[in-house]
Amino acid sequence: MTERKTPAQAAASWYLFLREDPDDENLLCQFEEWLVSDPAHAQAWADMNITASVMAAVPSSSSVSCKPSWRRHMHFSTHRRFVAGCGVALAAAFAALTFITPDMLMRFRADHYAPIGQTRNIHLADGSEVILAPRAAISITMNASERRVHLIQGEALFKVHHELARPFHVTTGDITVTDIGTVFDIKMENNDTTIGVREGAVHVASRRSKLVERNLYAGDWERITDDTASTGTVPIASVGAWSAGILIARNETITNLIDALRPWTATRIILADHKLSNKRVTGTYDLNQPEASLRLIVDAYGGKVSSLMSWVDIVSSR
């Protein structure tokens, strides 16, 4: 934790850290030290619990499980008690919400989330594995009769342990992708859902349109926007290549490649020259070096990248 954060900001961060790593004893010890080191920290933590009550009152498909060793510090009010509470408590909750970023709000909704610039490997109880791309978020339902992962945002690579009696479903909005023993990638971007298959096969279906329903096999991809869909094939090795830190561009626009780089860097990328936006690029780039890759992408078309205050990159023509 950094002391440059306000107590309220630190409390929100502690809440998220403890949710994501409830078994980390070292993290718990650090939290305990922070909590008792300043009365302002205890007050900020109490306010954070009020905020969590607000979030818990919103219907969600996710469930929160808390480690008992630190859950004792979290005094969640019921919705009824919260509504009946004083106006000061309500004001504190919404004051706390003002510093929570969209990514923080996403973490409240998700069972698992990958932060900016990092991937995250999730090992499920059934032996399956999910690799989250930066800023991707999922919720999970896993029981004796159902295996279901909801991709809330971003991109994820699924390596599924096949069970005939208990199919593995991944949902994104109206789209359901069902495993037929496979490795596959799903990406959500605006209203688009793109599925690519590396191994085996999947069944893709839409609640909106039967025209979307079909099987995809290794090397196949499908992009679905509302009721329309386009399909094609790609080299199998390119499916989920981002999980190895590789961005593969095949006649992609600079705009699309900038969008692909954004989750991999905390630096904000601004395309200031729209004449570059539809220029098309083919190549392979290092996602772990997003700024260097950005310079390579725009260089062929006479573009340049200017850094502003170390946290903004502006792309323009020379």
C-alpha positions as CSV (number, residue, x, y, z in Angstrom):
1,M,0.0,0.0,0.0
2,T,1.2,3.5,-0.6
3,E,0.9,6.3,2.0
4,R,0.1,8.8,-0.7
5,K,-3.4,7.4,-0.9
6,T,-6.1,8.9,1.3
7,P,-7.5,6.7,4.0
8,A,-10.6,6.2,2.0
9,Q,-8.7,5.2,-1.1
10,A,-6.5,2.8,0.9
11,A,-9.6,1.2,2.4
12,A,-11.1,0.5,-1.0
13,S,-7.8,-1.0,-2.2
14,W,-7.6,-3.2,0.9
15,Y,-11.1,-4.4,0.4
16,L,-10.3,-5.5,-3.2
17,F,-6.9,-7.0,-2.3
18,L,-8.4,-9.1,0.4
19,R,-11.2,-10.3,-1.8
20,E,-8.8,-11.4,-4.5
21,D,-6.2,-13.0,-2.1
22,P,-8.2,-14.1,1.0
23,D,-5.6,-16.8,1.8
24,D,-2.6,-14.5,1.8
25,E,-1.5,-14.4,5.4
26,N,1.2,-11.8,4.8
27,L,-1.4,-9.6,3.2
28,L,-3.7,-10.0,6.1
29,C,-0.9,-9.0,8.6
30,Q,-0.2,-5.9,6.6
31,F,-3.9,-5.0,6.6
32,E,-4.2,-5.5,10.4
33,E,-1.2,-3.2,10.9
34,W,-2.7,-0.6,8.6
35,L,-6.1,-0.8,10.3
36,V,-4.8,-0.1,13.8
37,S,-2.1,2.4,12.9
38,D,-4.5,5.4,12.7
39,P,-8.0,6.1,13.9
40,A,-8.7,7.6,10.4
41,H,-8.0,4.2,8.9
42,A,-10.6,2.5,11.1
43,Q,-13.1,5.2,10.1
44,A,-12.3,4.8,6.4
45,W,-12.7,1.0,6.8
46,A,-16.1,1.5,8.4
47,D,-17.1,3.8,5.5
48,M,-15.9,1.2,3.1
49,N,-18.2,-1.4,4.6
50,I,-21.1,1.0,4.1
51,T,-20.1,1.3,0.4
52,A,-19.9,-2.5,0.2
53,S,-23.5,-2.6,1.5
54,V,-24.6,-0.3,-1.4
55,M,-22.8,-2.6,-3.9
56,A,-24.2,-5.8,-2.2
57,A,-27.8,-4.4,-2.5
58,V,-27.4,-4.3,-6.3
59,P,-28.5,-7.6,-7.9
60,S,-25.5,-9.5,-9.3
61,S,-24.7,-13.0,-10.6
62,S,-21.4,-12.9,-8.6
63,S,-21.1,-14.0,-5.0
64,V,-18.6,-12.8,-2.5
65,S,-16.7,-15.2,-0.2
66,C,-14.6,-13.7,2.6
67,K,-11.9,-15.4,4.6
68,P,-13.1,-15.6,8.3
69,S,-9.8,-14.2,9.6
70,W,-10.5,-10.8,8.1
71,R,-14.2,-11.0,7.6
72,R,-14.7,-10.0,11.3
73,H,-13.6,-6.5,10.3
74,M,-16.4,-6.2,7.7
75,H,-19.7,-5.3,9.2
76,F,-22.1,-5.4,6.2
77,S,-25.5,-3.9,6.9
78,T,-28.6,-5.5,5.4
79,H,-30.4,-3.5,2.8
80,R,-33.2,-2.7,5.2
81,R,-30.8,-1.5,7.9
82,F,-29.0,0.6,5.4
83,V,-32.1,2.3,4.0
84,A,-33.3,3.0,7.6
85,G,-29.9,4.4,8.5
86,C,-29.0,8.0,9.0
87,G,-28.3,10.4,6.2
88,V,-24.7,10.7,7.3
89,A,-24.0,7.1,6.6
90,L,-25.6,7.4,3.1
91,A,-23.5,10.5,2.4
92,A,-20.3,8.6,3.5
93,A,-21.1,5.7,1.2
94,F,-21.5,7.9,-1.9
95,A,-18.5,10.0,-0.9
96,A,-16.5,6.8,-0.9
97,L,-17.9,5.8,-4.3
98,T,-16.6,9.0,-5.9
99,F,-13.0,7.8,-5.8
100,I,-13.8,4.3,-7.0
101,T,-12.8,3.9,-10.6
102,P,-14.7,1.9,-13.2
103,D,-12.1,-0.9,-12.8
104,M,-12.7,-1.0,-9.0
105,L,-16.5,-1.2,-9.6
106,M,-15.9,-4.1,-12.0
107,R,-13.9,-5.9,-9.3
108,F,-17.0,-5.7,-7.0
109,R,-19.0,-7.5,-9.7
110,A,-16.5,-10.1,-10.7
111,D,-15.2,-13.2,-9.1
112,H,-11.9,-12.8,-10.8
113,Y,-10.3,-9.7,-12.5
114,A,-7.0,-9.1,-14.2
115,P,-5.5,-5.6,-13.6
116,I,-4.1,-3.3,-16.3
117,G,-0.9,-4.8,-17.8
118,Q,-1.2,-8.2,-16.2
119,T,-2.8,-11.5,-17.1
120,R,-4.2,-13.8,-14.5
121,N,-4.4,-17.7,-14.5
122,I,-7.5,-19.1,-12.8
123,H,-7.6,-22.8,-12.0
124,L,-11.1,-24.1,-11.6
125,A,-12.2,-26.9,-9.3
126,D,-13.1,-29.1,-12.3
127,G,-9.5,-29.0,-13.6
128,S,-10.2,-26.4,-16.3
129,E,-8.1,-23.2,-16.6
130,V,-9.0,-19.7,-17.6
131,I,-6.4,-17.1,-18.5
132,L,-7.7,-13.5,-18.2
133,A,-6.3,-10.8,-20.4
134,P,-5.6,-7.4,-18.7
135,R,-8.8,-5.8,-17.6
136,A,-10.8,-8.9,-18.2
137,A,-13.4,-9.9,-15.6
138,I,-15.4,-13.1,-15.0
139,S,-18.0,-14.5,-12.7
140,I,-18.3,-18.3,-12.1
141,T,-21.1,-20.7,-11.3
142,M,-19.8,-24.2,-10.5
143,N,-21.8,-26.9,-8.9
144,A,-22.8,-30.6,-9.3
145,S,-25.1,-29.9,-12.3
146,E,-23.6,-26.8,-13.9
147,R,-20.3,-25.3,-15.0
148,R,-20.8,-21.7,-16.2
149,V,-18.5,-18.7,-16.6
150,H,-19.8,-15.3,-17.5
151,L,-17.3,-13.1,-19.3
152,I,-18.2,-9.6,-18.0
153,Q,-15.7,-7.7,-20.0
154,G,-12.4,-8.2,-21.9
155,E,-10.8,-11.3,-23.3
156,A,-10.1,-14.8,-21.9
157,L,-8.6,-18.0,-23.0
158,F,-10.4,-21.2,-21.8
159,K,-8.7,-24.6,-21.4
160,V,-11.6,-26.8,-20.6
161,H,-11.6,-30.2,-18.9
162,H,-14.3,-31.9,-20.8
163,E,-17.2,-33.6,-18.9
164,L,-20.0,-35.1,-21.1
165,A,-22.5,-35.0,-18.3
166,R,-21.7,-31.5,-17.2
167,P,-21.1,-29.2,-20.2
168,F,-19.0,-26.1,-19.8
169,H,-20.7,-22.9,-20.9
170,V,-19.3,-19.4,-21.3
171,T,-21.8,-16.5,-21.7
172,T,-21.4,-13.0,-23.0
173,G,-24.6,-11.1,-23.1
174,D,-26.9,-13.0,-25.4
175,I,-24.2,-15.4,-26.6
176,T,-23.5,-18.8,-25.1
177,V,-20.4,-20.8,-26.1
178,T,-20.5,-24.5,-25.1
179,D,-17.3,-26.6,-24.9
180,I,-17.1,-29.8,-26.9
181,G,-13.6,-30.6,-25.5
182,T,-11.4,-27.7,-26.5
183,V,-9.2,-24.7,-26.0
184,F,-10.9,-21.5,-27.1
185,D,-10.7,-17.7,-26.8
186,I,-13.5,-15.2,-26.3
187,K,-13.3,-11.4,-26.6
188,M,-15.9,-8.8,-25.8
189,E,-15.4,-5.4,-27.3
190,N,-18.3,-2.9,-27.4
191,N,-21.2,-4.8,-28.9
192,D,-19.0,-7.4,-30.5
193,T,-18.2,-10.9,-29.3
194,T,-15.4,-12.8,-31.0
195,I,-14.7,-16.5,-30.5
196,G,-11.6,-18.3,-31.8
197,V,-10.9,-22.0,-31.4
198,R,-7.4,-23.4,-30.9
199,E,-8.2,-27.0,-30.2
200,G,-11.3,-29.2,-30.5
201,A,-14.7,-27.6,-31.0
202,V,-17.3,-25.3,-29.5
203,H,-21.0,-24.7,-30.1
204,V,-22.0,-21.1,-30.4
205,A,-25.6,-20.0,-29.9
206,S,-27.5,-16.7,-29.5
207,R,-30.7,-16.1,-27.6
208,R,-31.6,-13.5,-30.2
209,S,-31.0,-15.3,-33.5
210,K,-30.9,-19.0,-34.6
211,L,-28.8,-17.7,-37.6
212,V,-25.8,-17.5,-35.2
213,E,-26.1,-21.1,-34.1
214,R,-23.2,-23.3,-35.3
215,N,-20.2,-25.4,-34.3
216,L,-16.6,-23.9,-34.7
217,Y,-13.5,-26.1,-35.0
218,A,-9.8,-25.5,-34.6
219,G,-8.7,-22.5,-36.5
220,D,-12.3,-21.1,-36.9
221,W,-13.4,-17.8,-35.6
222,E,-16.7,-16.0,-35.5
223,R,-17.5,-12.3,-34.7
224,I,-21.1,-11.6,-33.6
225,T,-22.6,-8.1,-33.5
226,D,-26.3,-8.1,-32.4
227,D,-28.0,-10.4,-34.9
228,T,-25.3,-10.5,-37.5
229,A,-22.2,-12.7,-37.6
230,S,-19.0,-13.1,-39.7
231,T,-16.7,-16.1,-39.8
232,G,-13.3,-17.1,-41.1
233,T,-10.2,-19.1,-40.3
234,V,-6.8,-18.1,-38.8
235,P,-3.6,-20.0,-38.1
236,I,-4.3,-22.1,-34.9
237,A,-1.2,-20.7,-33.1
238,S,-2.6,-17.1,-33.3
239,V,-5.7,-18.0,-31.2
240,G,-5.0,-16.6,-27.7
241,A,-1.5,-15.5,-28.7
242,W,-1.9,-12.6,-26.3
243,S,-1.6,-15.1,-23.4
244,A,2.1,-15.4,-24.4
245,G,2.4,-11.6,-24.7
246,I,2.2,-11.6,-28.5
247,L,0.0,-9.3,-30.6
248,I,-0.5,-10.6,-34.1
249,A,-1.8,-8.2,-36.7
250,R,-3.0,-9.3,-40.1
251,N,-4.2,-6.3,-42.1
252,E,-5.6,-4.7,-38.9
253,T,-6.3,-1.0,-38.6
254,I,-4.2,1.2,-36.4
255,T,-7.3,2.0,-34.4
256,N,-7.9,-1.6,-33.7
257,L,-4.3,-2.2,-32.7
258,I,-4.3,0.8,-30.3
259,D,-7.4,-0.7,-28.7
260,A,-5.6,-4.0,-28.3
261,L,-2.7,-2.3,-26.6
262,R,-4.7,-0.2,-24.2
263,P,-5.4,-2.9,-21.6
264,W,-1.6,-3.6,-21.4
265,T,-0.6,-0.2,-20.2
266,A,-1.6,2.3,-17.6
267,T,-0.6,5.1,-20.0
268,R,-3.5,6.7,-21.8
269,I,-3.1,6.5,-25.6
270,I,-4.7,9.3,-27.7
271,L,-4.9,9.1,-31.5
272,A,-4.7,12.7,-32.4
273,D,-4.3,12.3,-36.2
274,H,-7.4,10.5,-37.6
275,K,-5.7,10.1,-41.0
276,L,-3.8,7.3,-39.3
277,S,-6.8,5.5,-37.9
278,N,-7.7,3.3,-40.9
279,K,-4.2,2.6,-42.1
280,R,-3.7,-1.2,-42.1
281,V,-0.8,-3.0,-40.4
282,T,0.5,-6.6,-40.6
283,G,3.1,-7.7,-38.1
284,T,3.9,-9.2,-34.7
285,Y,4.3,-7.1,-31.6
286,D,5.3,-7.4,-27.9
287,L,2.4,-6.8,-25.6
288,N,4.7,-6.6,-22.7
289,Q,6.4,-3.5,-24.3
290,P,3.3,-1.6,-25.3
291,E,4.9,1.8,-25.9
292,A,7.7,0.3,-28.1
293,S,5.0,-1.7,-30.0
294,L,2.9,1.4,-30.5
295,R,5.9,3.3,-32.0
296,L,6.6,0.4,-34.4
297,I,2.9,0.2,-35.5
298,V,2.6,3.9,-36.4
299,D,6.2,4.4,-37.7
300,A,5.5,2.8,-41.1
301,Y,2.9,5.5,-41.9
302,G,5.0,8.4,-40.7
303,G,3.4,8.5,-37.3
304,K,5.1,9.5,-34.0
305,V,4.4,9.0,-30.3
306,S,4.8,11.9,-28.0
307,S,4.8,11.2,-24.2
308,L,3.1,13.8,-22.1
309,M,3.8,13.8,-18.3
310,S,4.7,10.1,-18.5
311,W,1.1,8.9,-18.4
312,V,-0.3,10.0,-21.8
313,D,1.0,9.0,-25.2
314,I,-0.2,11.1,-28.1
315,V,-0.1,9.6,-31.6
316,S,0.2,12.1,-34.5
317,S,2.0,12.5,-37.8
318,R,5.5,13.7,-38.0
